[in-house]
Amino acid sequence: MSQTVQKLAILGGEPAVTVDASEQWQRPVEEEMKLIRELVEAGQISMSGAGLPKEFEEQFREYVGAEYCLALDHGHTALASAFWAVGCGPGDEFITPTVGYIGAFAGALHMGARPVFAEPDPATLLMDPDDVERRITSRTRFILPIHMGGNLCNMDRYLEIGQKYGIAIIEDASHCHGAEWDGVKIGSVSDITCFSMQGANPTGKPVAAGEGGLLTTNNRELYERCLVYGHLHRPGLVEELTNPAYKIFDATGLGWKFRAHPLALAIAKVSLDNLDYRIALSDRYTAEVFSFLEEIPGVRVPGTYPKAKPNYMYGGLKLVYEPDELAGLPIERFVEALKAEGVPVGRIGLGHVEHLRPIFQRGFDLWGHDRGPLGSDWQPYKMGDFPIAEDLHSRVFSLPNMVQPAEGLLEQWRIAFEKVTTNYGALI
Ligand SMILES: Cc1ncc(COP(=O)(O)O)c(C=O)c1O
């Protein structure tokens, strides 16, 4: 039947999508259980730098082609180690996307540094390097590009900016294990790269451990600093510290213990083993979805930078709604109509928009006694400070990331989008 005579489901017609929308790929739980059982039986449930934890670090290090790799308990502790490693402290500033995440930069905040937010590039939805460059001051200690949703920031520009101003670039690659920039795996591109391993596949981070983090670097000094900072009683810690300044440390380093739990790494190992398999399937899914959406009026697929090979496996496939192409139909109505057709559209918005958080709008006495980076001398952010981010936040929606959709599902989604955009006049 022609789309033009079909009644929209939201107006009482038949929904376009009848195929089961659930993920068909199944996590190999038995493989995880086998590794976990071996560790539990051997009593290897509190260790690092040896056994399975060390093997996993080596496997990830080789996978991304980096010199050094550490497995940690969370992505945010990996990031905190990186911040400390590049010398972050009170009075510093760091630049991070307002379309970002406090869970990424919390470590720097707690070290007394102030976040300086930057606008997204509307073409990619990722932090705009030109805007970042404008916000650099003598206090900028590091820049934190976040590869949100697995699309890759313009790393050539960030590396160039880092060199030009002598500022460290720390990548947050929590959403994009396995992605590549100019043929090089993310993890081996900038000064330090950090990854979260939170969640369970297929919906968790691309390499998922339940809870966990990873840090990779090609810089020996940064590696040693990360060891000192958070790897209390890691076997070989003292021997690994070659910088004479660190000879004062015994095996406790600075006292934090940020190491990953071995049982979490057993799960992560299975996840890393099948990462390339999942990437191949998810790339196929994403290409198919983006290709039919390119033809749909009112929907814009965000672009990628030419050297990027993203990994769209986490955070939803972000799409920009262009109301002008549908006579101003409000996004809420558009999304409701798609949902009624059976398309599992996610929440409207970009997820986190940091300058809109109350603590960055009002400040907060983080250390008590009016001390800390957000005290009374904090210059608050306000609505209107980031017009590009705010505009996108009001008209971005998402589809789920998937590894293996059911047969026929994507064709029905295509039909649903065509049905809504052909008959949108009935919604106005
Ligand atoms: C972009 C980003 N950075 C950092 C983190 C923090 O990772 P974790 O939850 O493992 O500490 C997350 C977690 O969701 C994240 O999405």
The ligand as a MOL file (V3000), in Angstrom:
LIG
                    3D

  0  0  0     0  0            999 V3000
M  V30 BEGIN CTAB
M  V30 COUNTS 16 16 0 0 0
M  V30 BEGIN ATOM
M  V30 1 C 32.2840 9.4430 28.5010 0
M  V30 2 C 32.4790 8.7750 29.8320 0
M  V30 3 N 33.5790 9.0630 30.5330 0
M  V30 4 C 33.8240 8.4790 31.7230 0
M  V30 5 C 32.9350 7.5850 32.2780 0
M  V30 6 C 33.2140 7.0530 33.6390 0
M  V30 7 O 33.4200 5.6960 33.5920 0
M  V30 8 P 33.1240 4.7930 34.8820 0
M  V30 9 O 31.6430 4.7470 35.0720 0
M  V30 10 O 33.6980 3.4690 34.4910 0
M  V30 11 O 33.8480 5.4210 36.0030 0
M  V30 12 C 31.7780 7.2430 31.5760 0
M  V30 13 C 30.8080 6.2860 32.1240 0
M  V30 14 O 29.7140 6.1240 31.6750 0
M  V30 15 C 31.5380 7.8640 30.3170 0
M  V30 16 O 30.4240 7.6010 29.6260 0
M  V30 END ATOM
M  V30 BEGIN BOND
M  V30 1 1 1 2
M  V30 2 1 2 3
M  V30 3 2 2 15
M  V30 4 2 3 4
M  V30 5 1 4 5
M  V30 6 1 5 6
M  V30 7 2 5 12
M  V30 8 1 6 7
M  V30 9 1 7 8
M  V30 10 2 8 9
M  V30 11 1 8 10
M  V30 12 1 8 11
M  V30 13 1 12 13
M  V30 14 1 12 15
M  V30 15 2 13 14
M  V30 16 1 15 16
M  V30 END BOND
M  V30 END CTAB
M  END
